[in-house]
Amino acid sequence: MSTAASEGYKNRCRIAVDTCSDLTPEIAATLDVDILGFPYILDGVEKADDIWTSMTPKWFYDQIRSGVKASTAAISVGRYLEYFTECAEEGTPTVYLAFTSALSSSYEHACIAADEVREKYPEFELYVVDNALPCACGELLVLEAVRQRAAGLTAAQLAEWANESKTYVHGYFTLDSLDSLAAGGRIPPAAAQISSKLDIKANLSFDLSGSLTLTGVNRGRKKALKSLVKAFKENYVLDPNLPMTIVTSDCEKDGDWLESAIRKEPGCADLTIIRGAVGPTIGAHVGPGMVAVIFWGKNRADKASLTDRIAKKVRG
């Protein structure tokens, strides 16, 4: 084995994400990334999010349109113990880029399991990173993490890189309806009802902790989509080497319009734009009609408000 190959093997690490990142099984297998599935409940039946392996996005979102109730649960401590123990017994250093702790207790569960595994396998390198990123924003982080692993970063360095890099990932999205957020307790039902009656479309993003934030409201869908383009123009930093993502929840035509509008921006005609479907875990909360644009851009920490900076310091 050559010196370079030996060094690459020595620095090898496992990278894991969960299904909230909306990374497809095919891409994950190609990139050598492990995916942990969130459980979700559809019409009272618990299922495992397999990222559209067992159903189509249209079927799932048609169920919600017809009034079927969907909800989610966190990944259990037991599932994390099972996975982390497997990694420890293999002996390969592991980095888990977990869905934002601001929207799920899964990160906390992962930390509990990781502490238990480290106690049993004290020589094992295991890093659990709160990605502080909702939805497919986590996909961009893991895609670049894979490239950094190939460039030689160790597991420890990769975890540090992820913590430093996540504030450069931007995500802006609009919803056709607030009904699913209201059903999940994310907003008051009255707000969803008023929004529907007035044809108000909310534009959302997230703060440094990964919590959802309202960035604006628009009368009508077209204005909401144009607001996504505006957010992209204001925050994108052109780098043809970095892909961006457009994801939708069963509204591909709106995704097509958004992609076309972005490609008309200076320097963006040949950007690599990954198209995806919002998975059942996130889809249970946003419902059909979500459109999101996700990209690498300006450091969000630089423009955080004073109170956000204080909150970040308190969280450590």
N, C-alpha and C positions, 0 to 999 in steps of 0.2 A: 504494500500500500504506500502511495506517495506521501510526502510530508504534508502537502496541501490536503489530500484526502483524509489523512489521519487527523489533522487539525479540525476539518469539517465534521468528522464523526465525533471527535471529543466534544465539540461545541453543540452537537445536536440536542435539540430539546423538543418536547411535545408542546404543541399549541392547541388549546381548547377554547371553544366558544359555546354559546347556547343558541337555541333556535330563535331567540329574539333578534339575533343579528341578521336573520333571513339569508344566510349563506346556504346555497343549495348543496345537497349531498354530493352532486357530481363535481362541483367546484371544490368542495372540501376534500374529497378523495384525491383529486388532482394535486391539490396543494399540501396534502398530508396534514390536515387539520381535523381534530376530533370535535364532534357536535354533541352536546348534551340537550336532550329534549325536555322542554317545559310540558307539564300536563295542562290540559284545558278541558272544560266541561261544555258539551253541546247537547242541549235538550235533556239535561240530567244525566248524561252518560260521559264518564271520564275517558279521555283519549290522550294519546301522546302526540305532540306536535312532531310530525315527520317531514315537515316542509313540503307538503303537497305530493308525497309519495303515494298515499292511499286515497286521495281525493283531489279534485280540481278547485282552484280558487273560486270559479263561478259557482260550483255546487255549494261550497261553504257560505259564500256571501248571499246566495239566493236563499239559503236557510235563514239567515239573519233577516233578510228582507221580508220573509214570510212570517216573521214574528218569533222564530225559535230563539231561545235564550242561550247566550254564550258567556262563559266566564273562565277565569284562569286560576291556577294555583302555583305556588312556588315549587322549585325543584327541592326535594326533601334532603335532609342531612344524610339519610341512608343512601340515597343515590350518589351523592357526592363521595361518601365514604367508599362505596363500591368502586367508583372510577379512580379516585386518588390512590386507593390501595393497589389497584391494578397497575397504575403508573409507578408506584413505589416499588412493587415487586419486580417490575421490569427494570427499574433503576435509572430511567431516563429523566433528567430534569424537566419539569413541567410548568408551563405558564397558562393560567386560565384567565381569559379576558371576560369577566362576568358582566351580565346585564346590569344597568344602573341600579344602585341600591336605593335611589330616590323613588323608584317605582315598583320595587319588588324586594321581598325578604330573602331571595335566593342568594344574594351575595353574603348575607349574614350566615345563612346555612352553610355556604361553601367555606367560610372562615372557620366555623365550628368544626366541620369535618377535617379541614386542613390541619388544624391544631392537633386533632386526635391522631391523624396519620403521621405527622411530624414526630409526635411523642413515641410512636411505635417504631418509626423508621427515622431516627435522628440524622442520618447521613443523607437523606433524600432531599433534593432541592425542589421545593414547591412554592410557587408564587401565585397568589390570587389577587387580581387587579380589578378594582371597580372601574369599569370603562366609562361610567357617567354619561352614557350615550344611549338614547332610546332608539328602537326600531333598527333599520338597516344601516344606521350610522356606524354600528359595530362592525358591519361588513367591511367598510373602508379601512378601519383600524386593523382588522385581522389580515386583510390583503397586504397591507404595507408591512405588518409584522412578519409575515412569511418572507417577504423580500429582505427584511433586515436580518432574519435568521439565516437566510442563504448567504448574506454578506458577512456572516461570521459572528453576530452578536450571541453571547451566551444567554442562558435563561435569566440570570440576574440582570444582565444588561438590557435584555428585552423587556423585562417587567418595568425597569426604570424608564426605558424609551417610551413604553405605552403610557405611563403616567404623565410624562412630559408632553407627549404628542396629542393626547386626546382633546385638548382644548383648541386644536387647530381644525378639528372636524366640525363642520356646520351641517345643520339639517333644518329645513323649513318645509312646512306642509300645511295643507288645507283639507278640511273635511266637508263632505257634502251635507252631513247632518251631525248634530251633537247628541243624537238619541242614544248611541252606544256608550258614549262617555257618561251620560246621565244614568243609564241603566247600571253602569259599573260603579256609580257613586263618585265619579271624578268631578262632576259639576252638578248643581241643583237641577232637578227636572224642569223647573219653571224656566231656567235659562235656555234649555233645549227647545221648549215650546215656543218661546218668544222668537228665538232664532229662526225656527221653521216658518212661523207666520209672517215674518218680515223678510224672508229670503236672505238672512244674514249668514255669510260664510266666514268662519273664523280662520285666521292664519296663526299658526303655532310654531314654536321652536322650543328650546330648552336652555336652562341656565347651567352654571358650572357644576352643579351637583347632579345634573341629569333630570331635574324636575321640569315638567312642561310649563311653558310660559306663553301667554297670549301676546302676539306681536301686532295684531291689528284685526279689524273686521271689514268686510266688504259686502256691498249689496250685489249679489249675483255671483255665479261661478266664474265667469270670464275675468272679472276684476280680481277675484281671489287668485286665479292662476297667474295673472299678470303681476301680482304682488310677489309671487314666488320668483319670477324672473328678476324683479327689482332687488329682492334680497340677495339673489345670486350675484348680480352685478356689483352690489355694494360690498360684498364680503369675499368674493372669489379672488384668489391669487393665481394667475395663470402659470401652470406647470404642465406641459403636454405629457410628461412622464407619469402623472398621477391620474388614475381614473376617477370618475364621479358616478353617482348612482341616481336613477329615477325609479321609484317604486310606487305601485298603485294597489289599491284593493278593489279589483274588478272594475276598472275604468281606464282601460288601455288607450282609448282615444284621447283622453285628457293628457295621459303620459306622452303620447305622440306629439300633441300640440306643444307641450312643455319642452320636449327634446328639440323640436324644430326651432322654437324661439331661442333656446340657448345656443344652438349651433349658428345662429345668425349674429351672435355677439363676436366682437373682434378676437381673432385667435382661437375661437372655439369650434370651428367647422369640423376639425378632425379629432376632437377629443374622444377618448375612450369613454363611452357612456354605458354603464351596466344597467340593464333593465331587469326589474324583478317584481314579484308579487308579494305583498305584505302577508306574512304567515298567519296561521290561526291564532297564535298566542297574542300578537299585537292586534290582529284583526278582530278579535273578540271585544276589544276596547274601542277601536276606532270605527268599526263597521265598514260597509261598502262605501266607495267614493272618496277614499283618501288618496291624495297625490303628494309625493314628497320629492324634493331635490336635495341631494346630499353630496358634499364636496369638501376638499381640503381648502382652507382659506386663511384669513387673518387670525391671529391668536385671540380667541374670545376672552381670555383672561385680561388682555390689555384694555378692553373696553368695558369690563365689568364695573358695576356700580360700587360705590363705597360700601354699602351694606352687603353686597355679594362677596366682596373681598374679605370683609370681616367674617362672614359665614364660612368661607373657605378656610380661613385661618383657624377658626374654632374647630372645624372638622379635622384639621391636621392634614 
